[in-house]
Amino acid sequence: MCIRDRFKDDENKPLQIELYEYKRNGTHVLKGFHQFTFRECLDSFKWTIDSGEVRMKNVEVEKRPAFLDYVFGGINISLAVAIDFTGSNRSPLDPLSLHYYDPNANQYIRAIHSVGSILQEYDTDKNIPVLGFGASLPYISKISHCFALNGNIFAPEVHTIDGVLGAYQKNLSKLKFSGPTNFAHIIKYIGDMASFYVSNNMPYNYFVLLLLTDGIISDFEETVDEIVRCSDLPLSIIIVGVGNEDFSDMDKLDGDVHPLFSSKLNKPMSRDIVQFVPFKKFAHDPEELAKQTLKELPKQLVDYMTKTKINPISHYMAGAPYASSEVPAFFQSRQVALQSSLGSGASPEAVKMLLQTGFPCEDLESFRIALSTGYTNTLIAQS
C-alpha cells in the first residue's frame, strides 16, 4: 500500500479492513471489518469478530522513492518514436489523410511535435530512434512492420524531435502505405532494447516508446503478448491516437480497467506500462495534453524500480555501471545477429558495403534480395 497515494501524507485518515470467508464459487461471506487510522496501525492491535479474534501483529513502513528522485539520481531515460504508415491513414496526397503533405493540416506532425516535445525533455541525450510500420519501402517488396525512418535500422537515431520530424517529412513521399496494422513487431523491438540493458547489468536505464496510430489494430493478441512480456522490463508505452477512428482497442491495451492477460505466456501483466492519449481531445489544451501524456509514466517508472529494488543513486560514482546512453551497443548486437543469420553463402564484402550504406529493416529475406539486386537506399539521410 502506498501511503502517499492512499493518505496524501495524512496519517490520521481512516482505513478499513474487511475480512471474508472464501467461497470457491465467488460468493465470499463478510465476517467482519475494522476501521482505524494509519497511525493506529503502527501499533499492534486486535478486533473481535463473530467467529474469533483478528490481530495485527506487525506493520512495516518502507520509504518509496519518487519519480524525481530517480530523474535527479542518475537514471538514463531513452525515448523512441514509432509512426503508423498503414493504408487506413489514407494517401498523403488526399487532403483528408492524417499524413497530408501540408504541414499545417498534417495531424501526425502536430501530434509528434506536441507530445514528443513533452517527452524529449526527460530523454537524457535527446538521441531518438524513429521507426515506422505498415508500409512498403522503396526497392523492398515486403510490407515492413518495423523499419527505421532514417533508412538505417542499425543506427535509427536522430537528434531531438525536430530530427524526428525531419526524417518523417523527408521520407513520407517514398513510402507506400499498406497494412495490416501490427504493433507487436515495434513493441518487441523496443522491448528487446530494454532487455539488452537488463541482461548487461545496466539497471539505471528506462525506455519510453511513443507510438502514434490511427487506432485500427490487426494483431491485438500478439500485441497483448508483447506488452505482458515487456511489463517485466524497464519500459513504458504511450500510445497516441491520431484522428477520429474507433480507439476502443487502445483503451483495452491501456489495461486500467481490466489488466492484460497473455494466453501465450499464460500470465497477466506484472505492472501497468501503457498509457493511451486521444490526441484530438487534448490538442488545443497544451497543459492538459502534457498532464495526460505524463499521467502514468512517473508511477510506472517508480513501480519498476522499486519492484526490482533499484534505488536512486548517481551513476557518476566511480566504477559503477549504473546507466549508459550507449544505445548503439544494442544496434550493433542486432547487426552481428543478422550477419550470423546470413550464413557463409553471402559475400562478406557485399554485406559490409550494404551495412555501411544502411538498410531500413531487419527482415532477413529482404536483406538477401538486396545483396543480389544492387539495392539503392533512398531513405538514408544524406550527409
C-alpha positions as CSV (number, residue, x, y, z in Angstrom):
1,M,0.0,0.0,0.0
2,C,1.4,3.4,-0.9
3,I,0.9,5.8,2.0
4,R,1.5,8.8,-0.3
5,D,-1.3,7.8,-2.7
6,R,-3.7,6.5,0.0
7,F,-3.3,9.0,2.8
8,K,-1.9,12.0,1.0
9,D,0.7,12.1,3.9
10,D,-2.2,12.5,6.4
11,E,-1.7,9.6,8.8
12,N,-5.0,10.2,10.6
13,K,-7.1,9.4,7.6
14,P,-9.3,6.4,8.2
15,L,-8.6,2.9,6.7
16,Q,-11.0,0.0,6.7
17,I,-10.0,-3.7,6.6
18,E,-12.7,-6.3,5.7
19,L,-12.4,-10.0,6.4
20,Y,-14.2,-12.5,4.2
21,E,-14.7,-16.2,4.3
22,Y,-13.5,-17.6,1.0
23,K,-16.0,-19.4,-1.2
24,R,-14.9,-21.2,-4.4
25,N,-18.0,-20.0,-6.3
26,G,-17.1,-16.4,-5.6
27,T,-19.8,-15.7,-3.1
28,H,-17.4,-14.8,-0.3
29,V,-19.0,-14.1,3.1
30,L,-18.2,-10.9,5.0
31,K,-17.2,-12.0,8.6
32,G,-16.3,-8.5,9.9
33,F,-14.5,-5.2,9.4
34,H,-12.5,-2.8,11.4
35,Q,-11.7,0.9,10.9
36,F,-8.5,2.6,12.1
37,T,-6.0,5.3,11.1
38,F,-2.6,4.6,9.7
39,R,-1.1,6.0,12.9
40,E,-3.0,3.4,15.0
41,C,-1.9,0.7,12.5
42,L,1.7,1.2,13.6
43,D,0.9,-0.2,17.0
44,S,-0.2,-3.8,17.4
45,F,-4.0,-4.1,17.9
46,K,-6.8,-6.5,17.6
47,W,-10.5,-6.6,16.9
48,T,-13.2,-9.2,17.6
49,I,-15.5,-10.8,15.0
50,D,-18.3,-13.4,15.5
51,S,-16.0,-16.4,14.9
52,G,-13.0,-15.2,16.9
53,E,-10.3,-12.5,17.1
54,V,-8.1,-10.8,14.5
55,R,-4.7,-9.5,15.5
56,M,-2.5,-7.0,13.6
57,K,0.9,-8.3,14.8
58,N,3.4,-6.4,12.6
59,V,3.5,-3.4,10.3
60,E,6.5,-2.3,8.3
61,V,6.8,1.1,6.6
62,E,9.2,1.2,3.7
63,K,10.2,4.5,2.1
64,R,9.3,4.7,-1.6
65,P,11.4,7.0,-3.8
66,A,9.6,9.5,-6.0
67,F,10.0,9.9,-9.8
68,L,12.2,13.0,-9.5
69,D,14.4,11.1,-7.1
70,Y,15.3,8.9,-10.0
71,V,15.4,11.7,-12.6
72,F,18.0,13.6,-10.4
73,G,19.5,10.4,-9.1
74,G,21.3,9.2,-12.3
75,I,18.7,7.3,-14.3
76,N,19.0,7.4,-18.1
77,I,15.7,7.7,-19.9
78,S,15.6,6.9,-23.6
79,L,12.6,7.9,-25.9
80,A,11.8,6.1,-29.1
81,V,9.1,7.1,-31.6
82,A,7.1,4.8,-33.8
83,I,4.7,6.1,-36.6
84,D,1.8,4.3,-38.2
85,F,2.0,4.3,-42.1
86,T,-0.8,1.9,-42.8
87,G,-3.4,2.4,-45.6
88,S,-6.2,3.4,-43.2
89,N,-4.5,6.7,-42.7
90,R,-5.1,7.5,-46.4
91,S,-2.6,8.6,-49.0
92,P,-0.6,11.8,-48.2
93,L,-2.0,13.2,-51.5
94,D,-5.5,13.1,-50.0
95,P,-6.5,16.3,-48.1
96,L,-8.4,14.0,-45.7
97,S,-5.3,12.0,-44.9
98,L,-3.8,12.1,-41.4
99,H,-0.5,12.2,-43.2
100,Y,-1.4,15.0,-45.7
101,Y,1.6,16.7,-47.2
102,D,0.5,20.2,-46.0
103,P,2.3,20.5,-42.6
104,N,-0.4,22.8,-41.3
105,A,-3.0,20.1,-41.9
106,N,-1.0,17.0,-41.1
107,Q,-2.2,15.6,-37.8
108,Y,0.8,13.3,-37.3
109,I,3.1,16.3,-37.4
110,R,1.1,18.1,-34.8
111,A,1.0,15.0,-32.6
112,I,4.7,14.3,-32.9
113,H,5.6,17.9,-32.2
114,S,3.2,18.4,-29.3
115,V,3.6,15.1,-27.5
116,G,7.2,14.4,-28.5
117,S,8.3,17.8,-27.2
118,I,6.9,17.0,-23.8
119,L,8.6,13.6,-23.6
120,Q,12.0,14.6,-25.0
121,E,12.6,16.8,-22.0
122,Y,13.1,13.6,-20.0
123,D,15.4,12.0,-22.6
124,T,18.9,12.1,-21.4
125,D,20.8,12.6,-24.6
126,K,17.9,13.5,-27.0
127,N,19.0,10.9,-29.5
128,I,15.8,9.3,-30.5
129,P,15.2,6.1,-32.6
130,V,12.4,6.8,-35.1
131,L,10.6,3.9,-36.5
132,G,7.7,3.3,-38.9
133,F,5.4,0.4,-39.5
134,G,2.8,-0.8,-42.0
135,A,4.4,0.4,-45.3
136,S,6.3,-0.9,-48.3
137,L,9.8,0.5,-48.6
138,P,11.5,1.6,-51.8
139,Y,13.0,-1.4,-53.6
140,I,11.7,-3.8,-51.0
141,S,8.6,-5.7,-51.9
142,K,7.6,-6.9,-48.5
143,I,5.4,-4.9,-46.1
144,S,7.6,-3.8,-43.1
145,H,6.2,-3.8,-39.6
146,C,9.3,-2.2,-38.1
147,F,11.7,-0.1,-40.2
148,A,14.0,2.9,-39.5
149,L,12.6,6.1,-40.9
150,N,16.1,7.5,-41.4
151,G,16.9,4.4,-43.5
152,N,19.3,2.5,-41.2
153,I,17.7,0.1,-38.7
154,F,21.2,-0.4,-37.1
155,A,21.5,3.3,-36.5
156,P,17.9,4.6,-36.3
157,E,18.5,7.5,-34.0
158,V,18.0,11.2,-34.9
159,H,18.6,14.1,-32.6
160,T,15.6,15.7,-30.9
161,I,12.0,15.8,-32.0
162,D,13.0,18.2,-34.8
163,G,15.1,15.4,-36.2
164,V,12.1,13.0,-35.9
165,L,10.0,15.5,-37.9
166,G,12.8,16.0,-40.4
167,A,13.1,12.2,-41.1
168,Y,9.3,12.0,-41.3
169,Q,8.9,14.8,-43.8
170,K,11.9,13.8,-45.9
171,N,10.7,10.2,-46.5
172,L,6.9,10.5,-46.3
173,S,6.6,10.5,-50.1
174,K,8.9,7.5,-50.5
175,L,6.7,5.1,-48.5
176,K,3.8,3.1,-50.0
177,F,1.1,2.9,-47.3
178,S,-0.2,-0.6,-46.8
179,G,-1.2,-2.9,-44.0
180,P,-2.1,-4.7,-41.8
181,T,-1.6,-2.6,-38.7
182,N,0.7,-4.6,-36.4
183,F,2.1,-3.2,-33.2
184,A,3.8,-6.3,-31.9
185,H,6.9,-6.0,-34.0
186,I,7.6,-2.5,-32.9
187,I,6.9,-3.2,-29.2
188,K,9.2,-6.3,-29.4
189,Y,12.0,-4.3,-30.9
190,I,12.0,-1.7,-28.2
191,G,11.3,-4.4,-25.6
192,D,14.4,-6.2,-26.8
193,M,16.4,-3.0,-26.4
194,A,15.2,-2.7,-22.8
195,S,16.0,-6.4,-22.2
196,F,19.5,-5.9,-23.6
197,Y,20.4,-3.4,-20.9
198,V,18.9,-5.6,-18.2
199,S,21.0,-8.6,-19.4
200,N,24.1,-6.5,-19.5
201,N,23.7,-5.3,-15.9
202,M,22.9,-1.7,-16.6
203,P,19.8,-1.2,-14.4
204,Y,19.7,2.6,-14.5
205,N,18.2,2.7,-18.0
206,Y,14.5,3.2,-18.7
207,F,12.8,3.3,-22.1
208,V,9.7,5.1,-23.3
209,L,8.0,4.2,-26.6
210,L,5.8,6.9,-28.1
211,L,3.6,5.0,-30.6
212,L,1.4,7.2,-32.9
213,T,-1.5,5.4,-34.7
214,D,-4.9,5.9,-36.2
215,G,-6.2,3.2,-33.9
216,I,-7.1,0.3,-36.2
217,I,-5.0,-2.7,-34.9
218,S,-4.8,-6.1,-36.6
219,D,-2.6,-8.1,-34.2
220,F,-4.3,-7.4,-30.9
221,E,-3.5,-10.8,-29.2
222,E,0.2,-10.7,-30.3
223,T,0.4,-7.1,-29.1
224,V,-1.0,-8.1,-25.7
225,D,1.6,-10.9,-25.5
226,E,4.4,-8.4,-26.1
227,I,3.0,-5.9,-23.6
228,V,2.8,-8.6,-20.9
229,R,6.4,-9.6,-21.7
230,C,7.6,-6.0,-21.5
231,S,5.8,-5.4,-18.2
232,D,8.8,-7.1,-16.6
233,L,11.2,-4.8,-18.4
234,P,12.2,-1.1,-17.9
235,L,9.7,0.2,-20.5
236,S,6.6,2.4,-20.7
237,I,4.5,2.7,-23.8
238,I,2.5,5.9,-24.6
239,I,0.0,5.3,-27.4
240,V,-1.3,8.5,-29.0
241,G,-4.5,8.1,-31.1
242,V,-4.5,10.4,-34.2
243,G,-7.7,11.1,-36.0
244,N,-11.3,10.1,-35.3
245,E,-11.2,6.3,-35.6
246,D,-12.5,3.8,-33.1
247,F,-9.9,3.7,-30.3
248,S,-11.7,1.0,-28.2
249,D,-8.8,-1.4,-28.7
250,M,-6.4,1.3,-27.5
251,D,-8.4,1.7,-24.3
252,K,-8.2,-2.1,-23.8
253,L,-4.4,-2.1,-24.3
254,D,-4.2,0.7,-21.6
255,G,-5.3,-2.0,-19.2
256,D,-6.5,0.4,-16.5
257,V,-9.9,-1.3,-16.1
258,H,-9.0,-4.9,-17.0
259,P,-5.3,-5.9,-16.7
260,L,-4.0,-7.6,-19.8
261,F,-3.5,-11.4,-19.8
262,S,-1.3,-13.2,-22.3
263,S,-2.6,-16.6,-23.3
264,K,0.7,-17.4,-24.9
265,L,2.7,-16.6,-21.7
266,N,-0.2,-17.8,-19.5
267,K,0.2,-14.9,-17.2
268,P,-1.2,-11.3,-16.6
269,M,0.9,-8.2,-16.9
270,S,3.1,-7.7,-13.8
271,R,2.5,-3.9,-13.9
272,D,0.8,-1.3,-15.9
273,I,3.1,0.0,-18.7
274,V,0.6,1.5,-21.2
275,Q,-1.0,4.9,-21.3
276,F,-3.4,5.9,-24.1
277,V,-3.9,9.5,-25.1
278,P,-6.5,10.5,-27.7
279,F,-4.7,13.5,-29.3
280,K,-7.7,15.3,-30.8
281,K,-9.3,15.5,-27.3
282,F,-6.4,17.5,-25.9
283,A,-4.8,19.0,-28.9
284,H,-6.0,22.6,-28.1
285,D,-5.1,22.4,-24.4
286,P,-1.3,22.0,-24.1
287,E,-1.4,21.9,-20.3
288,E,-3.9,19.1,-20.3
289,L,-2.1,17.3,-23.1
290,A,1.1,17.3,-21.0
291,K,-0.9,16.1,-18.0
292,Q,-2.4,13.2,-19.9
293,T,0.9,12.3,-21.5
294,L,2.8,12.1,-18.2
295,K,-0.2,10.9,-16.2
296,E,1.1,7.3,-15.6
297,L,4.8,7.5,-16.6
298,P,6.2,8.6,-13.2
299,K,4.4,5.8,-11.4
300,Q,5.3,3.2,-14.0
301,L,9.0,4.0,-13.7
302,V,8.9,4.0,-9.9
303,D,6.9,0.8,-9.8
304,Y,9.6,-0.9,-12.0
305,M,12.5,0.4,-10.0
306,T,11.0,-0.4,-6.6
307,K,9.9,-3.9,-7.8
308,T,13.5,-4.6,-8.9
309,K,14.9,-3.0,-5.8
310,I,16.8,-0.3,-7.6
311,N,17.2,2.9,-5.5
312,P,18.1,6.3,-6.8
313,I,21.8,6.8,-6.9
314,S,24.2,8.9,-9.0
315,H,25.6,6.8,-11.9
316,Y,28.6,9.1,-12.0
317,M,30.1,7.2,-9.0
318,A,33.5,5.7,-9.9
319,G,33.3,2.2,-11.2
320,A,29.5,1.9,-11.2
321,P,27.9,0.7,-14.5
322,Y,24.5,2.0,-13.4
323,A,23.4,3.8,-16.6
324,S,24.6,4.2,-20.1
325,S,23.4,6.2,-23.0
326,E,25.3,3.8,-25.3
327,V,22.1,2.5,-27.1
328,P,24.2,1.9,-30.2
329,A,25.6,-1.2,-28.4
330,F,22.2,-2.7,-28.8
331,F,22.0,-1.9,-32.5
332,Q,25.5,-3.3,-33.0
333,S,24.4,-6.6,-31.4
334,R,21.4,-6.8,-33.8
335,Q,23.7,-6.2,-36.8
336,V,26.0,-9.0,-35.6
337,A,23.0,-11.3,-35.2
338,L,21.8,-10.5,-38.8
339,Q,25.3,-11.2,-40.2
340,S,25.3,-14.5,-38.3
341,S,21.9,-15.5,-39.7
342,L,23.0,-14.9,-43.3
343,G,25.5,-17.7,-43.0
344,S,28.5,-18.4,-45.2
345,G,26.7,-18.1,-48.5
346,A,26.8,-14.3,-48.5
347,S,29.8,-12.3,-49.7
348,P,31.4,-10.6,-46.6
349,E,32.4,-7.6,-48.8
350,A,28.8,-7.2,-50.1
351,V,27.3,-7.5,-46.6
352,K,29.8,-5.0,-45.2
353,M,29.1,-2.5,-48.0
354,L,25.3,-2.8,-47.6
355,L,25.5,-2.3,-43.9
356,Q,27.7,0.7,-44.3
357,T,25.2,2.1,-46.8
358,G,22.4,1.4,-44.3
359,F,19.4,-0.9,-44.5
360,P,16.0,0.1,-43.2
361,C,14.7,-3.1,-41.7
362,E,15.9,-6.4,-40.2
363,D,14.0,-8.7,-42.5
364,L,16.4,-11.4,-43.5
365,E,14.8,-12.3,-46.8
366,S,14.7,-8.6,-47.9
367,F,18.4,-8.2,-46.9
368,R,19.3,-11.3,-49.0
369,I,17.4,-9.9,-52.0
370,A,19.1,-6.5,-51.6
371,L,22.5,-8.2,-51.7
372,S,21.8,-9.7,-55.1
373,T,20.0,-6.9,-56.8
374,G,22.1,-3.8,-56.3
375,Y,19.8,-2.2,-53.7
376,T,19.6,1.6,-53.5
377,N,18.7,3.0,-50.2
378,T,16.7,6.2,-50.9
379,L,15.6,6.6,-47.3
380,I,19.0,7.1,-45.9
381,A,19.8,10.6,-44.5
382,Q,22.3,12.4,-46.7
383,S,25.3,14.0,-45.1
